[in-house]
């Protein structure tokens, strides 16, 4: 996982406050360990007496080891639950409908020369027709912004000709805000945004801009025209002439499929009045191909554009699927990060449990030898040791469950399609941790089943 795609990764650095806090915590841990050692040595006689014991272990030491195992299991459970929730969320994001069909699509940003002026639209039209004629190209379109381009969409107050719409919005205290974009014919087919009602733009609409057609998204139609067809309704923006809605298309997302769809209105890229404040700005060219690897078209596309106008800069050429992948980069990074932490905690818990069971077997060699001499079966002795270890696991799971539920709300804003208290995730974590701990205890207790009375006598 490359964390470069995570938003804000460029701003990550060493913070003096965090560094100081970490150093303070480390110092505190060292001081506490030193204080514990001094406290344990306060009674030399008692310490020597305790150290001289052979077949039994002091209750204080045993209790400390048990508490350590409980803490390790609890921590492992909390981290496993967090990783499980994020992994489930990431899986839901991957299978969710992104609103576009990025397979086989190439996108590239086109930056015009400052002197292009009114010739930008005719140049785009010629460019679109020329690129569409290239081998392997199905359809070409362009837009001011693309789905999943972080923070690219600006929201503008829309005006409606129907007084009933205005009255209803005012009465419900709903926003008149709608995200708007400027597109060319072929854009919806190139990106795979489905047409739900009516039609999209045709080249004839752009050649004769007096038609004043507009296309809106499903969420836009549901917000402003609930229970009725949006086709034929009229709207305006920035005080332009009225535009007639000619079609409704599927929803897209501004940053991630985890976000709510944006109410979107699309205006034609040609003929935009100067009073709207629009200048010839960079656009994203979208090329749907029949190629398995659409990026192989980049050299040809670059030569074609340079032939039409060498002053146009083509940047950020990449498959459209890269935008979709980047939209889940933060979720993927968080899931991987917490997954690594959970794996480390699980390993520590398993190793600790293995160690304590092995230690108990060594300390109880005499007892186990007597049990074997009195007829105890090796499998029964092994189960006895595993049961003792699983009791600690059960306590750790109970503590971890309580902590996980109390911290459930922390991950709520990072989850998609899964609740912070998902029973399936919690149950899976219990099973994984129990099986791992049980296996560690079973392996460690294998030595107990091989102890003979003679081994016990040798220990004595």
C-alpha positions in Angstrom: 0.0 0.0 0.0 1.4 3.4 -1.0 0.4 6.1 1.5 1.2 8.8 -1.1 -2.4 8.6 -2.3 -3.8 9.4 1.1 -5.1 13.0 1.3 -2.8 15.2 3.3 0.1 12.8 3.0 2.4 15.6 1.6 1.8 17.6 4.8 2.9 14.7 7.1 6.0 15.5 9.1 7.6 15.3 12.5 5.6 17.3 15.1 7.5 18.5 18.1 4.4 18.1 20.4 3.8 14.5 19.4 7.5 13.7 19.6 7.7 15.2 23.1 4.6 13.3 24.2 6.1 10.0 22.9 9.3 10.7 24.7 7.4 11.5 27.9 5.4 8.3 27.7 8.7 6.3 27.1 10.3 8.0 30.1 7.3 7.3 32.3 7.4 3.6 31.3 11.1 3.4 32.2 10.5 5.1 35.5 7.6 2.8 36.4 9.7 -0.3 35.6 12.6 1.0 37.7 10.1 1.8 40.6 8.6 -1.7 40.3 12.0 -3.3 40.6 12.9 -1.2 43.6 9.6 -2.0 45.2 10.2 -5.7 44.7 13.6 -5.5 46.3 12.5 -3.7 49.4 12.5 -6.9 51.4 15.6 -8.8 50.5 14.8 -11.7 52.8 11.4 -12.2 51.2 12.9 -11.9 47.8 15.5 -14.6 48.5 12.9 -16.8 50.0 10.7 -16.5 46.9 13.7 -17.1 44.6 14.5 -20.3 46.4 11.2 -22.0 45.6 11.4 -24.8 43.1 8.1 -26.5 42.3 5.8 -23.6 43.1 5.5 -20.0 41.9 4.7 -17.0 44.0 1.1 -15.8 43.7 2.4 -12.3 43.0 4.4 -13.3 40.0 1.7 -15.6 38.7 -0.9 -12.9 39.0 1.4 -10.4 37.2 1.9 -12.8 34.3 -1.8 -13.6 34.1 -2.7 -9.9 34.0 -0.1 -9.4 31.3 -1.7 -12.1 29.1 -5.2 -10.7 29.8 -4.0 -7.2 28.7 -2.4 -8.6 25.6 -5.5 -10.6 24.6 -7.7 -7.5 25.2 -5.4 -5.3 23.1 -5.3 -7.8 20.3 -9.1 -8.1 20.3 -9.6 -4.3 20.2 -7.2 -4.0 17.3 -8.6 -7.0 15.5 -12.1 -5.6 15.7 -10.9 -2.2 14.4 -9.1 -3.9 11.5 -12.1 -6.1 10.8 -14.5 -3.2 10.6 -12.2 -1.2 8.3 -11.6 -4.2 6.1 -15.4 -4.9 5.8 -15.9 -1.2 5.0 -13.2 -1.3 2.3 -14.7 -4.4 0.8 -18.1 -2.6 0.6 -16.5 0.4 -1.0 -14.9 -1.8 -3.6 -18.1 -3.5 -4.6 -20.3 -0.4 -4.5 -21.5 1.1 -7.7 -19.2 4.1 -8.5 -21.7 5.6 -10.9 -19.3 5.3 -13.8 -17.8 2.5 -15.9 -14.1 3.1 -15.9 -13.0 0.0 -17.7 -11.1 0.8 -20.9 -11.3 4.5 -20.4 -8.4 7.0 -20.6 -8.5 10.5 -19.2 -6.2 13.4 -19.7 -6.2 17.0 -18.6 -5.9 19.6 -21.4 -4.6 23.1 -20.5 -5.2 25.7 -23.3 -2.9 28.6 -24.1 -3.8 31.9 -22.5 -4.5 33.4 -25.9 -7.0 30.8 -27.1 -10.0 33.0 -26.3 -13.2 32.2 -28.1 -11.4 29.6 -30.2 -11.4 27.1 -27.3 -14.7 25.4 -28.1 -14.1 25.0 -31.9 -10.7 23.6 -31.1 -12.2 21.2 -28.6 -14.8 20.1 -31.1 -12.1 19.4 -33.8 -10.0 17.6 -31.2 -12.9 15.4 -30.1 -13.7 14.5 -33.7 -10.0 13.7 -34.5 -9.4 11.6 -31.4 -12.7 9.7 -32.0 -11.4 8.6 -35.4 -8.2 7.0 -33.9 -8.1 3.2 -34.0 -9.5 1.5 -30.9 -11.4 4.6 -29.8 -15.2 4.3 -29.2 -16.3 7.7 -28.0 -14.8 10.9 -26.7 -16.1 13.6 -24.4 -14.8 16.4 -22.2 -15.8 18.1 -18.9 -14.6 20.7 -16.5 -14.2 18.1 -13.7 -14.5 14.4 -13.3 -16.1 12.1 -10.7 -13.8 11.4 -7.7 -11.6 14.5 -8.3 -11.3 15.6 -4.7 -12.7 19.0 -4.0 -13.3 19.7 -7.6 -17.0 20.3 -7.5 -18.3 23.7 -6.5 -22.0 24.2 -5.4 -24.0 27.0 -7.0 -27.5 28.3 -6.2 -29.9 27.3 -8.9 -32.9 29.3 -10.0 -36.2 27.7 -11.1 -38.9 29.1 -13.4 -41.7 27.2 -11.7 -42.9 29.3 -8.7 -44.2 26.1 -7.0 -40.7 24.7 -6.9 -39.4 27.9 -5.3 -42.2 28.0 -2.8 -41.7 24.4 -1.8 -38.0 24.8 -1.3 -38.5 27.9 0.8 -41.2 26.3 2.9 -39.0 23.2 3.6 -35.9 25.4 4.2 -34.0 23.3 1.6 -30.9 24.6 -0.1 -31.1 25.8 -3.7 -27.5 24.5 -4.1 -26.6 22.3 -7.0 -23.2 21.2 -8.2 -22.7 22.3 -11.8 -20.3 21.4 -14.6 -19.8 22.1 -18.2 -19.5 19.1 -20.6 -19.3 18.2 -24.3 -21.3 15.7 -26.3 -20.1 12.2 -25.7 -19.0 12.8 -22.1 -21.7 10.6 -20.5 -21.1 7.8 -23.0 -17.4 8.0 -22.5 -17.6 7.9 -18.7 -20.3 5.3 -18.6 -22.8 7.5 -16.7 -26.2 6.0 -17.5 -29.0 7.9 -19.1 -32.1 7.4 -17.0 -34.6 9.6 -18.7 -34.8 11.7 -21.8 -31.5 12.2 -23.6 -28.0 13.8 -23.3 -26.3 16.4 -25.4 -25.8 16.0 -29.1 -23.3 17.9 -31.2 -26.3 19.8 -32.8 -27.1 21.2 -29.4 -23.7 22.7 -29.2 -23.7 24.1 -32.7 -27.0 25.8 -32.0 -26.6 27.0 -28.4 -29.9 28.9 -28.6 -31.6 25.5 -27.6 -30.3 26.1 -24.1 -30.5 22.4 -23.0 -29.3 21.1 -19.6 -28.9 17.6 -18.1 -29.4 16.8 -14.4 -28.5 13.9 -12.2 -31.0 11.7 -10.4 -30.3 13.2 -7.0 -30.8 16.7 -8.5 -34.2 15.6 -9.9 -35.2 14.0 -6.7 -34.3 17.0 -4.6 -35.9 19.7 -6.7 -38.6 17.8 -8.6 -39.8 15.0 -6.3 -42.6 12.8 -7.6 -42.5 14.3 -11.1 -40.5 14.2 -14.2 -37.6 16.7 -14.4 -37.5 16.7 -18.2 -39.0 19.8 -19.6 -38.5 21.9 -16.4 -36.5 25.1 -16.7 -33.7 26.4 -14.6 -31.0 29.0 -14.6 -27.7 29.9 -12.9 -25.7 33.1 -12.5 -28.6 35.0 -14.1 -28.2 33.3 -17.5 -31.1 32.7 -19.9 -33.4 29.8 -18.9 -32.2 26.3 -19.7 -34.6 23.4 -20.4 -33.8 20.0 -18.8 -33.5 17.5 -21.7 -32.4 14.4 -19.7 -31.7 12.8 -16.3 -28.5 10.8 -15.8 -27.1 8.6 -13.0 -25.5 10.0 -9.9 -21.8 10.5 -9.4 -19.7 11.1 -6.3 -17.4 14.1 -5.5 -14.7 12.2 -3.6 -15.7 8.6 -2.7 -18.7 6.3 -3.0 -18.9 6.6 0.8 -20.2 10.1 0.2 -23.7 10.9 -0.7 -24.3 11.5 -4.4 -24.0 15.2 -5.4 -27.1 16.9 -7.0 -25.6 17.7 -10.3 -26.6 19.9 -13.3 -24.6 19.8 -16.5 -24.5 22.7 -18.9 -23.1 22.7 -22.5 -19.5 23.7 -22.7 -20.0 25.9 -25.8 -21.6 29.4 -25.9 -21.3 30.1 -22.2 -21.9 33.9 -21.8 -19.0 36.0 -20.6 -21.1 37.5 -17.7 -21.1 34.0 -16.2 -17.4 34.6 -15.3 -16.3 31.6 -17.5 -12.9 31.7 -19.2 -11.4 29.0 -21.3 -10.3 26.7 -18.5 -8.5 23.3 -18.5 -10.8 20.4 -19.3 -10.6 16.7 -18.7 -10.7 14.7 -22.0 -12.3 11.3 -21.6 -11.6 8.6 -24.2 -13.5 5.3 -24.1 -11.5 2.7 -25.9 -11.7 -1.0 -26.9 -8.2 -1.5 -25.5 -7.4 -3.7 -22.5 -4.8 -1.2 -21.4 -6.1 2.3 -22.4 -2.9 4.0 -21.2 -1.2 2.5 -24.3 -3.1 5.2 -26.3 -1.3 8.0 -24.5 1.6 8.5 -27.0 -0.8 8.6 -29.9 -3.1 11.0 -28.1 -0.3 13.3 -27.2 0.9 13.4 -30.9 -2.6 14.0 -32.1 -3.2 17.0 -29.8 0.2 18.5 -30.5 -0.6 18.3 -34.2 -3.9 20.2 -33.7 -2.3 22.8 -31.4 1.2 22.5 -30.0 0.4 25.1 -27.3 -2.1 22.8 -25.5 -0.5 21.0 -22.6 -1.7 17.5 -21.9 -1.1 16.4 -18.3 -2.2 13.6 -15.9 -3.0 11.1 -18.6 -4.1 7.9 -16.9 -6.9 5.3 -16.8 -10.1 6.5 -15.4 -10.0 3.6 -13.0 -7.1 5.3 -11.2 -9.6 7.9 -10.0 -11.8 5.2 -8.5 -8.8 3.5 -6.9 -7.6 6.8 -5.4 -11.1 7.4 -3.9 -10.6 4.5 -1.6 -6.9 5.1 -0.9 -7.5 6.5 2.6 -9.7 3.6 3.5 -7.2 1.1 2.1 -4.3 2.7 4.0 -6.2 2.9 7.3 -7.3 -0.8 7.0 -3.7 -1.9 6.2 -2.3 0.2 9.0 -4.7 -1.1 11.6 -4.4 -4.6 10.1 -0.6 -4.6 10.7 -1.1 -3.4 14.3 -3.7 -6.1 14.9 -1.4 -8.8 13.5 1.4 -7.6 15.7 -0.8 -7.6 18.8 -2.2 -11.0 17.9 1.3 -12.4 17.6 2.3 -10.9 20.9 -0.7 -12.4 22.6 -0.1 -15.8 21.1 3.6 -15.8 22.0 2.9 -14.6 25.5 0.3 -17.3 26.0 2.7 -19.9 24.7 5.4 -18.6 27.1 3.2 -18.6 30.1 1.8 -22.1 29.4 5.4 -23.4 28.9 6.4 -21.7 32.1 3.5 -23.3 34.0 4.4 -26.7 32.7 8.0 -26.3 33.8 6.9 -25.1 37.3 4.4 -27.9 37.7 6.6 -30.7 36.5 6.4 -32.4 39.9 2.6 -32.1 40.1 2.1 -33.4 36.5 4.5 -36.3 37.2 2.4 -37.3 40.2 -0.8 -37.1 38.2 0.8 -39.3 35.5 1.9 -41.8 38.2 -1.6 -41.9 39.6 -3.0 -42.8 36.2 -3.8 -39.5 34.5 -3.9 -39.7 30.7 -1.5 -37.5 28.7 -4.4 -36.0 26.8 -6.2 -35.1 30.0 -3.1 -33.4 31.4 -2.8 -31.5 28.1 -6.4 -30.4 28.2 -5.9 -29.2 31.8 -3.1 -26.9 30.8 -5.0 -25.6 27.7 -8.1 -25.0 29.8 -6.1 -22.9 32.3 -4.8 -20.8 29.4 -8.2 -20.4 27.8 -9.6 -19.0 31.1 -7.1 -16.1 30.7 -8.2 -15.7 27.1 -11.8 -15.6 28.1 -11.1 -12.8 30.6 -9.0 -10.9 28.0 -11.9 -11.2 25.5 -14.4 -9.9 27.9 -12.2 -6.9 28.7 -11.5 -6.3 25.0 -15.2 -6.6 24.1 -16.0 -3.9 26.7 -13.3 -1.6 25.4 -14.2 -2.2 21.8 -17.9 -1.3 22.4 -17.0 1.8 24.3 -14.7 3.0 21.5 -17.1 1.9 18.7 -18.1 5.5 17.8 -14.4 6.4 17.0 -14.5 4.6 13.7 -18.1 5.5 12.8 -17.0 8.2 10.4 -14.6 5.9 8.6 -17.0 3.0 7.9 -19.2 2.4 4.9 -21.9 -0.2 4.9 -21.0 -1.7 8.2 -21.9 -0.6 11.8 -19.2 -0.1 14.5 -20.9 -2.9 16.5 -21.3 -5.4 13.7 -22.0 -8.8 15.3 -20.3 -10.7 12.4 -17.0 -8.8 12.8 -17.0 -9.2 16.6 -17.8 -13.0 16.3 -15.1 -13.5 13.7 -12.5 -11.8 16.0 -13.5 -13.9 18.9 -13.1 -17.1 16.9 -9.8 -16.0 15.4 -8.3 -15.0 18.7 -9.6 -18.1 20.6 -8.3 -20.5 17.9 -4.9 -18.8 17.8 -4.6 -18.7 21.6 -5.9 -22.3 21.9 -3.4 -23.5 19.4 -0.5 -21.8 21.2 -1.6 -23.3 24.5 -2.1 -26.7 22.9 1.4 -26.7 21.4 3.0 -25.4 24.6 1.1 -28.0 26.7 2.5 -30.8 24.6 5.5 -31.0 26.9 3.2 -31.7 29.8 1.8 -34.8 28.2 5.3 -36.2 27.8 6.3 -35.8 31.5 7.0 -39.1 33.3 7.3 -39.8 37.1 11.0 -40.2 36.6 11.2 -36.7 35.1 9.4 -35.3 38.1 11.8 -37.0 40.5 14.8 -35.6 38.6 13.3 -32.1 39.1 13.0 -32.7 42.8 
